[in-house]
Amino acid sequence: MHDDGYLNLLSHDSFAGGVPHKTFARLRKEDPVHWNEGDAETKGFWSLTRHADIAFANKENQIFSSAQGIRLEDQSPEEYLARRTFQETDPPEHTKVRRLVNPSFAKPIVGEFEAVIRELSSNIIDKALKYTEFDAVEMIAKQLPMLMLGRILGVPDEDLDWLVEKGDALIGNSDPDFTEHVIDQVDTSAYRMMPFRSPAGLELYDYASDLLSNRRPLAQEGILAKIARDENGLNELDFKNFFCLLVAAGNDTTRYSIAMALSLLAYNPDLISQLKTGKYWDSCADEFIRLASPTMHFRRTAVQDCEMHGQKIRAGDKVLLWFVSGSRDEAVFENPNDCLLGRSPNRHLAFGQGGIHVCLGMHLAKLEVRIVIEELIRRVATFQAAAAPTWTRSNFICGVKQQRVRVTKAV
């Protein structure tokens, strides 16, 4: 679908050829608090597209609440309670769970994974470079987050392919390549109590139950075992939903950040030359992630009337925070559509920075992106696109789904 600047953000098809950046640029300029009409399935919503407005709404959880869901879909109170994670709560409830899980993802703890990430990355790249042409998403971007997910969670490596397939079906619930139960094409009401209204949610729930009851092995140093041991921790339903969140969000978003980095390199040989100088390793991951912005929006619900840019937002209205737009706001980023490896400061919004819901795995994602690209750059002389990228069909999680590349190894 051609992005003429007027695409409907409710439609997954508007994103099937990549993010409609012209539409977001027009909205930032002309209509920064944009009312999007709904359809038979989904009520209308407001779209915030400017960096400053998104940052404000992200911070003000007493006006813009997460406690009625963070997805665009409308949920009954019953569905919301069945499926929510701590992402879909406000303080003090959010604070309690955050306190429980935060230490496992703190920067110093994540830093201890550097050697493991490097070893895994080296093996992944060496395996890929046995071929002169391959799909870089399948061979590289998909592999590292999946293997790291296993280390973090403490689940067996032989379960990882299955877990990733189910996570894809959850978070890619609008893309027929990932699920037979496409959310806007099939009646999914039978699964309305499951994460993402997906039958994969039921399978992941069962897997999580097996972990809790020791029917499946769980490494005791992994985050899931620590949470299961904590007496003040999560009840069984909360544990299952947290598990689904980690499997889906903890894997796909990092994959799509790496995939974007690989796609950018495949089309810009100059970026490879710049990276080979070694000057940009401290800043490049943030720039790749800014341009990827794989979680494109989170929803909030207004809990009181407020006014922004002359628009009256009523209590009960859905408000979408389009991080993918804010991270390319011309008012904040010079040449926002260019990949500037040394960009500093880089105040992108890809991790939901500035609010209490800032991404739990932020430090891990940055480390994975940086190291896998480091290991690639050390080993290649050329790395070029062999075909145009394909994109996920989703207005929620967007990423490069396939990127075929042609490579020559460095001597």
C-alpha positions in Angstrom: 0.0 0.0 0.0 1.5 3.3 -1.1 2.0 5.8 1.8 0.5 9.0 0.5 0.5 10.6 3.9 -3.1 9.7 4.7 -3.1 6.0 5.6 -5.4 4.7 8.3 -3.4 3.8 11.4 -6.1 1.4 12.5 -5.5 -0.9 9.5 -2.7 -3.5 9.7 -2.5 -3.3 5.9 -1.2 0.3 6.2 2.0 -1.2 7.8 2.4 -4.3 5.6 5.0 -2.5 3.4 6.8 -1.0 6.3 6.0 1.9 8.7 4.0 4.7 7.0 6.5 7.4 7.9 4.9 9.9 5.5 1.6 9.6 7.4 3.3 10.1 10.7 5.3 13.1 9.4 2.1 14.8 8.2 0.4 14.1 11.5 3.3 15.6 13.5 3.1 18.7 11.4 -0.6 19.2 10.9 -2.6 17.1 13.4 -0.4 16.0 16.4 -3.4 14.9 18.5 -5.3 13.0 15.7 -8.7 11.4 16.1 -8.8 8.1 14.3 -12.3 6.7 13.6 -12.9 3.1 14.7 -14.6 0.3 12.9 -17.1 -2.5 13.8 -14.5 -4.2 16.0 -12.5 -1.3 17.6 -13.6 2.0 19.0 -11.9 5.2 17.8 -8.7 6.5 19.4 -6.4 9.5 19.7 -2.9 9.3 18.2 -0.1 11.3 19.8 2.8 11.6 17.3 5.1 14.3 18.6 8.1 13.4 20.9 7.2 16.0 23.5 3.5 14.9 23.8 4.4 11.2 23.9 6.9 11.9 26.6 4.4 13.9 28.6 1.6 11.3 28.4 4.1 8.5 29.2 5.0 10.2 32.4 1.5 11.3 33.6 0.0 8.0 34.5 -2.6 9.8 36.7 -4.1 11.2 33.5 -3.2 8.5 31.0 -3.6 5.1 32.7 -2.3 1.7 31.6 -4.8 -0.2 33.8 -7.4 -0.7 31.0 -5.0 -2.4 28.6 -2.0 -1.3 26.5 -3.2 -2.7 23.2 -5.6 -1.0 20.8 -8.3 -3.6 21.1 -11.3 -3.1 23.4 -11.4 -5.5 26.3 -14.1 -6.2 28.8 -13.0 -5.9 32.4 -13.1 -9.7 32.6 -10.8 -10.1 29.6 -8.4 -7.4 30.9 -8.1 -9.1 34.3 -7.5 -12.5 32.7 -4.7 -11.3 30.5 -3.0 -8.4 32.1 0.7 -8.3 33.1 2.4 -5.6 35.2 2.6 -3.6 32.0 -1.1 -3.1 32.2 -1.2 -1.7 35.8 -0.5 1.6 37.4 1.3 2.3 40.7 1.2 1.0 43.4 0.4 -2.4 41.8 2.9 -1.9 39.0 5.7 -0.9 41.5 5.4 -4.1 43.5 6.0 -6.4 40.5 8.6 -4.1 39.0 10.6 -4.3 42.2 10.5 -8.1 42.0 11.7 -8.4 38.4 13.9 -5.3 38.0 17.1 -6.6 39.6 17.4 -9.5 37.1 17.6 -6.9 34.2 19.7 -4.2 35.9 22.6 -3.0 33.8 25.4 -4.5 35.9 23.7 -7.9 35.9 23.1 -7.8 32.2 26.7 -6.8 31.7 27.7 -10.2 33.0 26.1 -11.8 29.9 28.5 -10.1 27.6 30.8 -13.1 27.2 27.8 -15.4 26.6 26.3 -13.0 24.0 29.7 -12.8 22.2 30.2 -16.5 22.1 26.6 -17.1 20.8 27.0 -14.3 18.3 30.3 -15.6 17.0 28.8 -19.1 16.4 25.6 -17.6 14.7 27.6 -15.4 12.4 30.1 -18.2 11.5 27.2 -20.5 10.7 25.5 -17.8 8.5 28.7 -17.0 6.6 29.0 -20.6 5.3 26.6 -19.2 2.7 27.2 -16.4 0.3 23.5 -15.6 0.1 21.0 -16.0 2.9 18.1 -14.5 4.8 19.8 -12.4 7.5 16.7 -12.3 9.7 16.3 -16.1 9.8 20.0 -16.8 10.1 21.2 -14.0 12.4 18.5 -11.7 13.8 16.2 -14.5 15.0 18.9 -16.7 16.5 20.5 -14.6 19.2 17.5 -13.2 21.0 16.0 -16.8 21.0 19.1 -18.3 22.6 19.5 -15.5 25.1 15.8 -15.9 26.0 16.6 -19.5 27.0 19.5 -18.3 29.2 17.5 -15.6 30.9 14.4 -17.7 31.5 16.3 -20.9 32.4 14.3 -23.1 30.0 15.9 -26.0 28.0 17.5 -25.1 24.6 15.5 -27.8 22.8 12.3 -25.9 23.7 13.3 -22.6 22.2 12.2 -23.1 18.6 8.8 -24.0 19.8 8.6 -21.1 22.3 9.7 -18.6 19.6 7.1 -20.0 17.2 4.4 -19.5 19.8 5.7 -16.0 20.7 5.6 -15.1 17.0 2.0 -16.3 16.9 1.1 -14.1 19.9 2.8 -10.9 18.9 2.3 -11.4 15.2 -1.4 -12.1 15.6 -2.2 -9.9 12.7 0.2 -11.5 10.2 -0.8 -14.7 8.3 2.8 -15.8 8.2 2.8 -16.2 11.9 -0.7 -17.5 12.8 -3.7 -19.1 11.3 -5.9 -17.1 13.7 -5.4 -13.6 12.2 -7.0 -11.2 14.6 -8.9 -9.1 12.0 -9.7 -11.9 9.6 -10.9 -14.8 11.8 -13.3 -14.9 14.8 -10.9 -15.1 17.8 -13.6 -14.7 20.5 -13.0 -18.3 21.7 -9.6 -17.1 22.9 -10.6 -13.7 24.3 -9.3 -14.7 27.8 -5.9 -15.6 26.3 -2.9 -13.3 25.7 -3.4 -11.5 22.4 -6.6 -13.4 21.8 -4.5 -16.3 20.5 -4.6 -20.1 20.9 -0.8 -19.9 21.2 -1.5 -18.2 24.6 -3.2 -21.3 25.8 -0.2 -23.5 24.8 2.2 -21.1 26.6 0.0 -21.1 29.7 0.2 -24.9 29.8 4.0 -24.7 29.4 4.2 -22.2 32.2 2.1 -24.4 34.4 4.5 -27.3 33.7 7.4 -25.1 34.8 5.7 -24.1 38.0 4.8 -27.7 38.9 8.4 -28.9 38.0 7.0 -31.1 35.2 9.6 -29.3 33.0 13.2 -28.6 34.0 14.0 -25.0 35.0 17.5 -23.7 35.6 17.6 -22.4 39.2 19.7 -19.3 38.2 17.1 -18.2 35.6 14.7 -15.4 36.3 11.6 -17.7 36.3 13.0 -19.9 39.0 13.8 -16.8 41.1 10.3 -15.5 40.7 8.7 -18.9 41.4 10.7 -19.1 44.7 9.8 -15.7 45.9 7.0 -16.0 48.6 5.9 -12.4 47.8 6.0 -13.1 44.1 3.4 -13.7 41.5 0.2 -15.9 41.7 -0.2 -18.6 39.1 -2.1 -16.5 36.6 0.3 -13.5 36.9 3.2 -15.9 36.5 1.7 -17.3 33.3 1.0 -13.9 31.8 4.5 -12.7 32.8 6.0 -15.8 31.1 4.0 -15.0 27.9 5.2 -11.4 28.0 8.9 -12.5 28.3 8.5 -15.0 25.5 6.8 -12.6 23.1 8.2 -9.1 23.9 11.6 -10.3 25.1 12.3 -12.1 21.9 10.6 -10.3 19.0 11.5 -6.7 19.7 15.2 -7.5 19.9 15.0 -9.6 16.8 13.4 -6.7 14.9 16.0 -4.3 16.2 18.8 -6.5 14.9 16.9 -7.1 11.7 16.6 -3.3 11.1 20.3 -2.9 11.7 21.1 -5.7 9.2 18.8 -4.2 6.6 20.3 -0.7 7.0 23.8 -2.2 6.6 22.7 -4.2 3.6 21.6 -0.9 1.8 24.4 1.4 3.1 27.9 0.1 2.6 29.2 3.4 4.0 27.8 2.3 7.4 29.9 -0.8 7.3 33.0 1.3 6.6 32.2 3.6 9.5 31.7 0.7 11.9 35.0 -0.8 10.8 36.7 2.2 12.3 35.6 1.1 15.7 34.4 4.6 16.7 30.7 4.0 17.0 30.3 0.9 19.2 29.0 2.9 22.1 26.3 4.8 20.2 25.3 2.6 17.2 22.9 0.3 19.0 20.7 3.2 20.1 20.6 4.5 16.6 19.6 1.2 15.1 17.0 0.8 17.8 15.7 4.3 17.2 15.1 3.6 13.6 13.6 0.2 14.3 11.3 1.2 17.1 9.7 -2.3 16.9 7.0 -1.7 19.5 5.4 1.1 17.6 2.8 2.2 20.1 1.4 1.5 23.5 -2.1 2.6 24.4 -3.2 4.5 27.4 -6.7 5.3 28.6 -7.6 8.9 29.7 -9.0 8.7 33.3 -9.9 12.4 33.4 -10.7 15.0 30.8 -7.8 17.0 29.4 -6.9 19.2 26.4 -3.9 18.9 24.1 -3.3 21.1 21.1 -6.9 22.3 21.3 -8.3 18.8 21.2 -10.5 17.7 24.1 -9.7 14.2 25.3 -12.4 12.8 27.4 -12.1 10.4 30.3 -12.5 6.9 28.9 -10.9 7.8 25.5 -8.1 5.6 24.2 -4.9 7.4 23.5 -2.1 5.8 21.5 1.5 6.9 22.1 3.3 6.4 18.8 6.9 5.9 19.8 7.8 5.0 16.2 6.7 8.6 15.3 8.2 10.4 18.3 11.6 8.8 17.5 11.7 10.5 14.1 10.4 13.9 15.3 12.1 16.6 13.3 11.9 18.9 16.4 14.2 16.6 18.3 16.3 14.7 15.7 18.3 16.3 13.0 17.9 14.3 9.7 15.6 12.0 11.5 15.3 9.4 8.7 19.1 9.0 8.4 21.2 6.5 10.3 23.8 8.6 12.1 25.9 6.1 14.0 27.4 8.7 16.3 24.1 10.4 17.1 24.3 12.0 20.5 22.3 12.7 22.5 19.8 10.1 21.2 16.6 10.7 23.0 14.6 8.1 21.1 11.4 6.6 22.6 11.8 3.0 21.5 12.0 1.7 25.1 9.2 4.0 26.4 11.8 6.1 28.3 10.7 8.6 30.8 7.8 6.7 32.2 7.4 4.0 34.8 6.9 1.4 32.1 10.4 1.8 30.6 11.4 -1.4 28.9 12.6 -4.1 31.4 15.1 -5.6 28.9 16.5 -2.3 27.5 20.1 -2.9 28.6 20.0 -6.5 27.3 18.6 -5.5 23.9 21.3 -2.8 23.4 24.0 -5.3 24.3 22.7 -7.9 22.0 22.3 -5.5 19.1 25.8 -4.1 19.5 27.7 -7.4 19.9 26.0 -9.3 17.1 26.8 -6.4 14.7 30.4 -6.2 16.0 30.9 -9.9 15.3 29.4 -9.5 11.9 31.4 -6.4 10.9 34.7 -8.2 12.0 34.0 -11.0 9.5 32.6 -9.4 6.4 34.1 -7.4 3.5 30.8 -6.8 1.8 27.2 -7.2 3.0 24.6 -6.3 0.4 20.9 -6.7 -0.1 20.0 -9.5 -2.5 16.2 -8.6 -2.3 13.9 -6.0 -0.9 12.9 -6.5 2.8 9.5 -7.8 3.7 7.7 -6.4 6.7 5.3 -7.7 9.4 1.6 -6.9 8.9 0.9 -5.2 12.2 0.2 -1.7 13.5 1.7 -2.8 16.9 5.0 -4.6 16.4 6.7 -3.7 13.1 9.9 -5.2 11.8 11.8 -6.5 8.9 10.5 -10.1 8.4 12.9 -11.1 5.7 16.1 -9.5 4.4 18.1 -11.6 1.9 21.7 -10.6 1.7 24.8 -11.4 -0.4 28.1 -11.4 1.4 31.8 -11.8 1.0 34.0 -12.7 4.0 36.8 -10.5 5.2 40.3 -12.0 4.5 
